[in-house]
Structures are given as structure tokens and as C-alpha cells.
Amino acid sequence: MKHKSYVPLLLAVISLEGIALGDDLFPNDSILDSLQSITASTIPASGELNPYGVAFVPAGFPSGGSIAAGDVLVANFNNSTNTQGTGTTIVSISPTGTQSLFTTSTLIGLDTALGVLSHGFVVVGNLPVTGGSPGQGALQVFNRNGKLVATFTDSKLLDSPWDLTINDQGSKAQVFVSNVLSGTVTRLNLSIASGTVTLVSKTQIGSGYATAPNMAAVVVGPTGLAYDPSRHILYVASTDDNKIFGIDDADDRTSSAGTGFVVFADPNHLHGPLGLTLAPNGNLITANGDAVFAGPAGTQNLLVEFTEGGAFVAKYHLDRGAPGGAFGVASASSQNAVRFAAVDDDLNTVTVWTLRSPF
């Protein structure tokens, strides 16, 4: 199955914003009919900070809840005093940029592991930090009104959920989870019926990714995940390895593939990749965290787009302030529009771009 031949997503954003970032980018204003973007604060009334996870509420999401299709959800990692790994809130951003509180968790340290199931549920992971040390995490499931309906824990297979991606099949789903402390990836098979989410099975499908303590980010290890159902490949952004890996047969393998195969290892453009998304044009986009392999001045806070074959496509500066602002990224498509979102945890904002095109 071949992907549609869309234009490079970040190149389209850059072109229409008129930002010149280097000779490797060539503006082409005729590519798209229009570009819209919103930037919203991710700080709720409680004052929590440091947005990590970002996810779109998909088309077809059930109505009647406190969130709706088209909203963007953002999870906060820090509390109001900016203490790492103590945040408890998920906020919702409407398509017009209005922010509201979706839910508050009793578990602390909500992180990049944030996703939405089309049948009406939100999944979020946490990495609690107490006294400066990260501890056992979990996956929580909330319904569309922000009520907790399930919590999944496992000291081996879910020791430190740090990011996730979902292969959503309606009444069932596969949730791929990266564990930052153990350097592993776990696949969860879920069943969704009658307002409940049931864990059917758990399988470790990746292992051996580098992990290390880090002053800026608490810990660095496998983070962003993106799944391509047409190729059955799970992509893994391994921050401390400074590489993007791929795991074959991720949806049905019964054992670990180790780290899998290297997809992208370009030190000129990768500086500790964190969030990862598979864009509707078939390319991958990652966010450089700059916590390891920091590049020279002027190369921080980059979003980097590359092909599944490992060829660099484009880059975009999320902001030009202190390094470490880029973290979670997400993308979605419907009809003739593509939406892309990125959090900036230096500015405590999320920006959502809407790209409209006849493709």
C-alpha cells in the first residue's frame, strides 16, 4: 500500500508563515490554499506547568461529554511550583483556542503518554517523581467526561510509561507504550464495550534502548512512538540513543525485537528526539528535546520531518528561546484538512496548525 503523495508537512507550514530557516527549505506558497493556526495557554486555573503529552480527539468521538471531536488535549507534567513529575491535569483546547480543564488525576506526573480512543476514552501515562527520583508509573483510562474508569499497572511491562501511540480499531485497540526507565516498549491489547475498557493482554515488543538520568528532563530513554498500520511498523524515538528505530510486525509479534532497526540517525538534525508522530503525508515528525546531543546555537527547539526511509525533509523552529521547549507532537487528518499540534513547555503553550489543500 502506497501513501498519498502529500507535500512535506513542515515545509508547507514554513512556506506560508514566510519563515526562512536555511537553504534546505524552499518556500512554495502555491502548495496550499490557506493556513490557520492557534496558540493557547496550557496552564489551568490550578497553575500547573510543563506540558508534555498532546493528542487530538478524533472524528467520530461520541458526543455528550466534556470533550468533542476536534479538541486537542494536553497533559501537564509539573505542578504549579514547577516541580518535575508532580503534575495532575489534562486540559482541553477547542478548535477556536478556548481552554478548559478535562480532568485531574490522583496519580502525579502526567507525561507524553497521552492518546484518545475513538469509542470515547482518554488514555494517559504517568511518571511520578518524589524527592527528585522517578518511580513506578501506570496507565489510566478516563471516559469522555473525565471520570476514571480503569488503571493498568505492571512492575515489569508498565514500569515507567513515558509516551504512547494507538492502533485504534473501534471496539478493540492496541496501545503501544514506551517505558523510559527500563528502556522497553510494551503492546497492550484492549477491548472496548459497554462503556468499559478491558486489558486483554500485554507483550514486550522492544527492549535495550539507552536510558540515563538527566537534570533537565529527569530521565531520558525511549519516548515518542508512531505506528504505521499499512507497514505494521512501530517507530520509536530513542532520546539517549539519538536515533529513530523501527519495530517490524509490531501489531502481532509475540517477543521483543530488541531495539529493532535504525530508521533515522542524523546528528545534524537530531538532538535528543522526544515526541514523534506519523503525519498524514506518510512522513515522520519528531521534536528535539535538546537534553542530550544538543546542537550549536540556533538549532534548538527543532521539529524535524523525515521520510520512513530515513531521508531528511524539513525542519521548523518551535521557538528561538532557551533549549528544551519542544516535547509532545501530534497530527490528524479529516476530509481536506491536516492538523498538526506541538507543545512548547518553555512557554507553556500548544500551537495547532490547520493546513487545507486539495492534495
C-alpha positions as CSV (number, residue, x, y, z in Angstrom):
1,M,0.0,0.0,0.0
2,K,1.5,3.4,-1.0
3,H,1.0,6.6,0.9
4,K,-0.7,9.5,-0.8
5,S,1.8,11.9,-2.3
6,Y,1.3,14.9,0.0
7,V,3.6,17.8,0.2
8,P,6.1,17.9,3.1
9,L,4.0,19.0,6.1
10,L,6.5,21.2,7.9
11,L,7.6,22.7,4.6
12,A,4.0,23.8,4.0
13,V,3.8,25.4,7.4
14,I,7.1,27.2,7.0
15,S,6.3,28.4,3.5
16,L,3.1,30.0,4.4
17,E,4.5,31.6,7.5
18,G,7.3,33.1,5.5
19,I,10.0,31.9,7.8
20,A,13.4,31.4,6.2
21,L,15.3,28.6,8.1
22,G,18.0,27.7,5.7
23,D,19.0,26.7,2.2
24,D,17.5,23.2,2.7
25,L,14.0,24.7,2.7
26,F,12.4,26.1,-0.4
27,P,9.1,28.1,0.1
28,N,6.3,27.2,-2.3
29,D,3.3,29.4,-1.4
30,S,1.1,27.8,-4.1
31,I,1.1,24.4,-2.4
32,L,-1.8,25.2,0.0
33,D,-5.0,27.2,-0.3
34,S,-4.7,28.6,3.3
35,L,-3.1,28.1,6.6
36,Q,-4.7,28.7,10.0
37,S,-3.1,28.4,13.4
38,I,-3.9,28.9,17.0
39,T,-1.7,29.1,20.1
40,A,-3.3,28.6,23.5
41,S,-2.0,28.5,27.1
42,T,-1.8,25.1,28.6
43,I,-1.8,26.4,32.2
44,P,-5.1,25.5,34.0
45,A,-6.6,27.5,36.9
46,S,-4.5,25.5,39.3
47,G,-1.3,26.9,37.7
48,E,0.2,23.6,36.6
49,L,3.1,23.8,34.2
50,N,5.3,21.9,31.7
51,P,3.0,20.5,29.0
52,Y,4.2,17.1,27.7
53,G,1.6,15.0,26.0
54,V,-0.7,16.2,23.2
55,A,-3.4,14.4,21.4
56,F,-6.3,15.1,19.0
57,V,-9.8,14.0,19.8
58,P,-10.6,12.1,16.6
59,A,-13.6,12.4,14.3
60,G,-16.4,10.2,15.3
61,F,-15.7,10.6,19.0
62,P,-19.0,10.2,20.9
63,S,-20.9,13.4,21.7
64,G,-22.3,14.4,25.1
65,G,-19.1,14.6,27.0
66,S,-16.8,17.4,28.2
67,I,-14.6,17.0,25.1
68,A,-15.6,16.7,21.5
69,A,-14.1,15.7,18.1
70,G,-11.6,18.3,17.0
71,D,-10.5,19.3,20.5
72,V,-6.8,19.0,21.5
73,L,-5.8,17.5,24.8
74,V,-2.6,18.4,26.7
75,A,-1.2,16.7,29.8
76,N,0.9,18.7,32.4
77,F,4.0,17.1,33.9
78,N,4.7,19.7,36.6
79,N,2.7,21.2,39.4
80,S,2.1,24.9,40.0
81,T,5.6,25.3,41.6
82,N,7.2,23.7,38.6
83,T,8.3,20.6,40.5
84,Q,9.1,17.9,37.9
85,G,6.9,14.9,37.8
86,T,4.1,16.2,40.0
87,G,1.5,17.5,37.5
88,T,-2.0,16.0,37.5
89,T,-4.1,17.9,34.9
90,I,-5.2,17.3,31.4
91,V,-6.6,20.4,29.6
92,S,-8.7,20.6,26.5
93,I,-8.2,23.2,23.8
94,S,-11.2,23.8,21.5
95,P,-10.7,24.4,17.7
96,T,-11.1,28.1,18.4
97,G,-8.4,28.1,21.2
98,T,-10.6,28.1,24.3
99,Q,-9.0,26.2,27.1
100,S,-10.9,24.1,29.8
101,L,-10.0,21.5,32.4
102,F,-10.7,18.0,31.2
103,T,-9.7,16.1,34.3
104,T,-7.4,16.0,37.4
105,S,-5.6,12.8,38.2
106,T,-4.9,11.4,41.7
107,L,-1.6,10.0,40.2
108,I,1.1,12.6,39.6
109,G,3.5,13.2,36.8
110,L,1.2,13.0,33.7
111,D,3.5,12.8,30.7
112,T,3.8,12.4,27.0
113,A,1.8,9.1,27.1
114,L,-1.5,10.6,26.0
115,G,-4.0,9.3,23.5
116,V,-7.7,9.2,22.7
117,L,-9.8,6.1,21.8
118,S,-12.5,6.8,19.1
119,H,-15.1,4.9,21.2
120,G,-15.0,7.7,23.9
121,F,-12.0,7.2,26.2
122,V,-8.7,9.0,27.0
123,V,-5.6,7.1,28.0
124,V,-2.7,8.8,29.9
125,G,0.5,7.6,31.5
126,N,2.4,9.0,34.4
127,L,5.9,9.0,35.8
128,P,5.8,10.2,39.4
129,V,8.8,12.0,40.8
130,T,9.3,12.0,44.5
131,G,12.4,13.6,46.1
132,G,13.9,14.0,42.6
133,S,13.6,10.3,41.8
134,P,11.2,8.8,39.3
135,G,9.0,5.9,40.5
136,Q,6.5,3.3,39.3
137,G,4.1,4.6,36.7
138,A,0.7,3.5,35.4
139,L,-1.8,3.9,32.6
140,Q,-5.1,5.5,33.4
141,V,-8.3,5.5,31.3
142,F,-10.8,8.3,31.6
143,N,-14.3,8.4,29.9
144,R,-15.4,11.4,27.9
145,N,-16.5,13.3,31.0
146,G,-13.1,12.9,32.7
147,K,-14.1,10.1,35.1
148,L,-11.5,7.5,35.8
149,V,-12.7,4.1,34.6
150,A,-9.6,1.9,34.6
151,T,-6.0,1.9,35.8
152,F,-3.4,-0.5,34.4
153,T,-0.1,-1.3,36.3
154,D,2.7,-3.8,35.9
155,S,6.1,-3.5,37.6
156,K,7.8,-5.0,34.5
157,L,5.8,-4.2,31.4
158,L,4.5,-0.8,32.5
159,D,7.2,0.3,34.9
160,S,7.5,3.9,33.6
161,P,5.1,4.8,30.8
162,W,6.6,7.8,29.0
163,D,4.8,8.0,25.7
164,L,2.2,6.0,23.7
165,T,0.5,5.6,20.4
166,I,-2.7,3.8,19.5
167,N,-3.7,1.5,16.7
168,D,-7.4,2.2,17.0
169,Q,-9.8,-0.4,15.6
170,G,-13.0,0.8,17.3
171,S,-14.2,-2.0,19.6
172,K,-10.6,-3.0,20.2
173,A,-7.3,-1.2,20.2
174,Q,-3.6,-1.7,20.6
175,V,-1.8,0.8,22.8
176,F,2.0,0.9,22.3
177,V,3.8,2.2,25.4
178,S,7.4,3.3,25.8
179,N,9.0,2.7,29.3
180,V,11.7,5.3,29.9
181,L,13.3,3.7,33.0
182,S,13.6,0.2,31.7
183,G,14.2,1.1,28.0
184,T,11.4,-1.1,26.7
185,V,8.3,-0.9,24.6
186,T,5.1,-2.8,25.5
187,R,2.0,-3.5,23.4
188,L,-1.4,-3.6,25.2
189,N,-4.4,-5.2,23.5
190,L,-7.6,-3.6,24.7
191,S,-11.3,-4.5,24.3
192,I,-13.8,-1.7,24.4
193,A,-17.5,-2.4,25.0
194,S,-20.5,-1.1,27.1
195,G,-18.6,1.8,28.5
196,T,-15.7,-0.2,29.7
197,V,-12.1,-0.7,28.6
198,T,-10.7,-4.2,29.3
199,L,-7.0,-5.1,29.2
200,V,-6.8,-8.4,27.2
201,S,-3.0,-8.9,27.0
202,K,0.4,-7.3,27.4
203,T,3.5,-8.1,25.4
204,Q,7.0,-6.6,25.4
205,I,7.9,-5.9,21.8
206,G,11.0,-3.7,22.2
207,S,14.0,-3.6,24.6
208,G,17.5,-2.4,25.0
209,Y,17.1,1.3,24.4
210,A,19.5,3.5,26.2
211,T,18.3,5.3,29.4
212,A,20.0,7.7,31.7
213,P,19.2,10.2,34.5
214,N,19.0,13.8,33.2
215,M,18.9,17.0,35.2
216,A,16.7,18.8,32.7
217,A,14.3,16.0,31.8
218,V,14.5,13.8,35.0
219,V,15.4,10.8,32.7
220,V,16.0,10.2,29.0
221,G,15.2,7.0,27.2
222,P,12.7,5.7,24.6
223,T,10.0,8.3,24.2
224,G,7.9,9.1,21.1
225,L,6.1,6.3,19.3
226,A,4.3,6.3,15.9
227,Y,2.6,3.3,14.3
228,D,2.1,2.8,10.6
229,P,-0.7,0.2,10.1
230,S,0.0,-0.2,6.4
231,R,3.5,-1.4,7.1
232,H,2.9,-2.9,10.6
233,I,5.9,-0.9,11.8
234,L,6.2,0.9,15.2
235,Y,8.6,3.8,15.1
236,V,10.5,4.6,18.4
237,A,12.2,7.9,19.1
238,S,15.0,6.9,21.5
239,T,16.3,10.1,23.1
240,D,19.5,8.9,24.7
241,D,20.4,6.9,21.6
242,N,19.7,10.0,19.4
243,K,18.1,7.7,16.8
244,I,14.7,6.7,15.5
245,F,14.2,3.0,15.4
246,G,11.6,0.8,13.7
247,I,10.0,-2.5,15.0
248,D,8.6,-4.8,12.4
249,D,5.3,-6.8,12.9
250,A,4.6,-4.6,15.9
251,D,0.9,-5.5,15.9
252,D,1.3,-9.3,16.2
253,R,4.8,-10.1,17.3
254,T,5.0,-12.3,20.4
255,S,8.5,-11.4,21.6
256,S,10.9,-8.5,21.8
257,A,12.6,-7.3,18.6
258,G,15.3,-5.6,20.8
259,T,15.8,-2.1,19.5
260,G,14.7,-3.0,16.0
261,F,16.3,-1.4,13.0
262,V,17.6,2.2,12.7
263,V,15.4,4.4,10.6
264,F,16.9,7.9,11.1
265,A,20.3,8.7,12.7
266,D,21.2,12.2,11.6
267,P,23.2,14.1,14.2
268,N,22.9,17.3,12.1
269,H,19.1,17.3,12.7
270,L,18.5,15.0,15.7
271,H,19.3,16.4,19.2
272,G,17.6,14.0,21.6
273,P,14.3,13.3,19.9
274,L,11.2,13.2,22.1
275,G,7.7,13.3,20.7
276,L,7.0,11.5,17.4
277,T,4.1,11.4,15.0
278,L,3.3,9.8,11.6
279,A,1.9,12.7,9.5
280,P,-0.9,12.1,7.0
281,N,1.6,12.7,4.2
282,G,3.4,9.5,5.2
283,N,6.4,11.2,6.8
284,L,7.5,11.2,10.4
285,I,7.9,14.3,12.6
286,T,9.9,14.4,15.8
287,A,10.6,17.1,18.4
288,N,14.1,17.7,19.5
289,G,14.4,17.9,23.3
290,D,18.0,19.2,23.4
291,A,18.6,17.4,26.7
292,V,21.3,15.2,25.0
293,F,23.3,15.8,21.8
294,A,22.5,19.5,21.9
295,G,23.4,21.2,18.6
296,P,25.0,24.5,18.2
297,A,23.3,27.8,18.9
298,G,20.4,28.4,16.6
299,T,19.5,24.7,16.2
300,Q,17.5,24.2,19.4
301,N,13.7,23.5,19.7
302,L,13.5,22.0,16.3
303,L,10.7,19.9,14.8
304,V,12.2,17.6,12.2
305,E,10.4,15.9,9.4
306,F,11.8,12.9,7.6
307,T,10.6,10.0,5.4
308,E,10.0,6.5,6.6
309,G,13.0,5.6,4.5
310,G,15.2,7.9,6.6
311,A,15.6,10.9,4.3
312,F,15.6,14.4,5.9
313,V,12.7,16.6,4.6
314,A,12.3,19.8,6.6
315,K,12.9,21.5,10.0
316,Y,10.9,24.1,11.9
317,H,11.9,26.2,15.0
318,L,9.1,25.9,17.5
319,D,10.6,28.9,19.3
320,R,14.0,30.6,19.4
321,G,14.4,30.9,23.2
322,A,16.1,28.6,25.7
323,P,16.6,25.0,24.5
324,G,14.2,22.2,25.6
325,G,10.9,23.8,24.6
326,A,9.8,21.1,22.1
327,F,8.2,17.9,23.5
328,G,4.9,16.3,22.5
329,V,3.7,16.4,18.9
330,A,0.5,15.1,17.2
331,S,-1.2,15.1,13.8
332,A,-4.6,14.2,12.5
333,S,-6.5,14.5,9.2
334,S,-10.1,14.7,8.1
335,Q,-11.6,15.3,4.6
336,N,-9.4,18.1,3.1
337,A,-7.6,19.3,6.2
338,V,-4.5,18.2,8.1
339,R,-3.9,19.4,11.6
340,F,-0.6,19.3,13.4
341,A,0.0,20.2,17.1
342,A,3.1,20.8,19.2
343,V,3.6,21.8,22.8
344,D,6.2,24.3,24.0
345,D,7.0,23.5,27.6
346,D,9.2,26.6,27.9
347,L,6.3,28.9,27.1
348,N,3.5,26.6,28.4
349,T,1.6,26.7,25.2
350,V,0.3,24.5,22.4
351,T,0.1,25.5,18.8
352,V,-2.2,23.9,16.4
353,W,-1.8,24.4,12.6
354,T,-4.6,23.6,10.2
355,L,-3.5,23.0,6.6
356,R,-6.1,22.9,3.9
357,S,-5.3,21.6,0.5
358,P,-6.8,19.8,-2.5
359,F,-3.8,17.4,-2.2
